[in-house]
């Protein structure tokens, strides 16, 4: 049983020197992320094409249902004043879901690479900080680190920085664990299939032992949890944490 644990592959390197980072490397994560963005953009264009006010199509009904659910999720958890956050949260959820589920077609999930969740978490962290400064002012934001007593300042700073780290690692850990477990299951079933069918004497056993029969069916059942349920749930949790952190930042002021 052979498993690739080297992470995302590097397809090619562009002759562009970036400060600190060096040359720009185009990895498997970047390629699949572009595919995810193209899929989501294409789906949005298809769903919103030829909209009507009356006698709407099933396609438009689905589009309106998705928009309505996004509105309920954001406004229900953040309030009417955060209506402007609906496109961002909806895009974040769609990107996370498609990225998590794209492994079902054999592509490596971008969310199994920590750099993806780290980038999302940094964006969310900036939005949380901006909301705190908008609510309390820059001086009030800095003063908040000294509460309830000044000696707590280092701990408050660590707590603030822990927000994006915990969000990124939680999402990444759950998706990567699903990828690893699925890989181990595929490998173990292939070995078991070879061992069992190899017991058949003669040429028939030699031929059948090369066919991973047990890989058919069993992994599909397990993927209902590791891919579908876990992938959608992790996207929901990440978005829920996003809206709650930003809403709480507004209330702290």
N, C-alpha and C positions, 0 to 999 in steps of 0.2 A: 504494500500500500504506500503510494507516494502522494504527499500533500505539499502544495506550494505555499510556503509561509513567508515569502519574500515581500508580500504587499503588492501595491499597484506597480505594474510594469512601466518602464520609461520607453516610449515609442521612438522618440527622436529629440534632439536638442537643437534649439534655434541659436544661431550665432549672434545672440543679443546678451550683452553683459549688464546685469542688474546690480545696483549697489547692495553689498552684503550678501545677496543671494547667489550671485554669480550668473552663469548662463541659464537661460530660460529652458526648462525641461518640460516637454509635453508628455504627461503621464496618462495612464489608463483612466485615472480618476477624472482628469480634465476632459478627456474625449467623451466619456460616458456622461459627464455633467452637461456638456454641450448637447448631446443627444437628448437628455432629459429636458433641457430648455426648449429644444426644437419640438419635441413631442407635446409639451404643455402649450407652447405658442400655437402650434397647428390645431390642437384640440380647442383652444379658446376661439380661434378664427372660425373653425367649423361650427361650434355651438352658437356663436353670435352672428352668423351670416344670415342675411335676409330676415331680420326680425320684424314681427308684425304686432299690431295692437289687438287684432281680432283673428279668430280661426288660426291660432298659433299651432305650430308643428310640435311633435313629440320632442324633437331636438331642442326647440326653444323652451319647452316646458322643463326639460332637464336643466338647461342653463339658468332659468329663473329660480328653480329649486335650489341649485348650488349657491346662487347669489343670496337667496333668502336665508339659507342656513349660515352663510358667512356673516350676514348682518346680525342674525340672532346671537351667534357665538360672540362676536366682538362687543356689540352693544349690551348684551346680557351680562357680560363679565366686566366691562370697562365703563359703560355708560354712554349716553348719546354724544357727549363732547368728544369722544374718541372715534367717531364715525370715520374720520379720515384714515384710521388705521386698518380699515377693512381690506383694501387692496393688498397691503403688505402682509397681513396675517394670512389671507387666502393664498397669496403666492407662496408664502413660506410653507404652508400646509401642503399645497399641491406639489411643490418641489420635493419636500421630504417624503411624501407618499410614493411618488413615482420613482424617486431615487432608491427607496427601500425595496420596492416591488420589482424593479427592473432586473434584479438577479434571477427572477423566474424565467427569463428568456435567455439565460446563460451569460449575461454581462455582469461584470463586477460592480456591486452597488457603490456609488460614490460616498454613501454614508458609512461604509466600512473603512473609510479613510478619515482619521481624526482631523485632518486639515479642513475637510468640508464643514464638519460641525463647529470647529474652532472659528472659521470665518463667519458662520451664522451667529455664533454666540457673541463675537466681537461687535457685529452690527447691532444686535439686541442690547448689548452693554452700553454702546454709545447712545442708543435711543433712551435707555433708562436714565443715564447720566444727564442727557439733554433735558429730559422731563423734570428731573430733580432741580436742575439749575433754573429752568423756566418757572418752576413753582416757587422755589425758595430764594432765587438769586444766587449768584456765584459765592457771595459771602456766606449765605445761609447754608449752601451745600457743603462748604468747607467746615463750617461750624458744626454741622451734623456729625462729623467724625469725632468730635470731642464729647459727645453725649454718651451716657449721662454724666461722666466725669472725664476730665482731660486724659487721665492715665489709660483710658480705654481706646485712645486714638489709634495705636498700632493694630489693635485687634479689630477695630471698625474698618480700617483700611484693608486688612486681610479678608474680612468678611465681604467687603465690596468687590474685591478682586476674585473671590471664590465663586461669585455668581456666574460669570461666563465659563469658568473652568468646570463647574459642576454641571451646567447645562450641556456643554460639549461632551464631556466624558460620559454622562448618563446615556445620551443618545448613541454615541459611538460604541460604548461597551455593549449595549443590548443588540445592536445590529451586527457588530463584529462577532459576538458570541453565537448568533444564529448562523452566520456564514461558516464559522469554524465547526459548530456542531453538525451542520448539514454535510460539510466536507468529510468529517469523521464517519458519519453514518454511511455516506456513499462508499467510502473506502472500506469500511468494515463489512458492508453487505457484499461488495465485490469479492473480498477475500473469502467470506462465508460461502458465496455462490460457487467460487472456484473450488473450494475444499469439498463441498457436498457433491457437486456434479463430477468432480474428479474421482469419486468413489466408483463411478460407473466404469466397468472394465472395458478395455479395448479402445479403438479409435473414436467411438462415440463419446466416451468420457473425456478424451483428450480435446475433442472439438467443443463439447458443451462447457467444459471447465473454463474456456476462454470467453464465454458469454456471461456477463453479469446479470443473470436472470432476476436475482433478488433486488436489483436496483430499480426494477419496474414496479411501480405501485406503492411500495412502502414509503420512499422519500416523498412522494406526492402527498400522502396523508399527513406526514410530519410537517410539510411546508405550509399546511393550512395554519399552523400556529407560528412557526419560526419565520415565515415570510409574510403571510397575509395578516394574521391577527397582530403579531408583534410589530410589523412594519407600520401598520395604520395606527396602532396604539402609541408607538413612540413619536410619530408625527403629531398626534393629538396632544400628547403630554408636552412636547417641546413648545407647541403653540400656546397651550394653556399657561405654561410658565411664563412665556413671553408677555401675554396680555396681563397676567396677574402682577408681574414685576413692574411693568410700566404703570398700571393702575395704582399700585401701592406707592410708586414714586410720586404720583400726583397727590395722593392723600397725605404723604408725610409732610408736605408743605403746609 
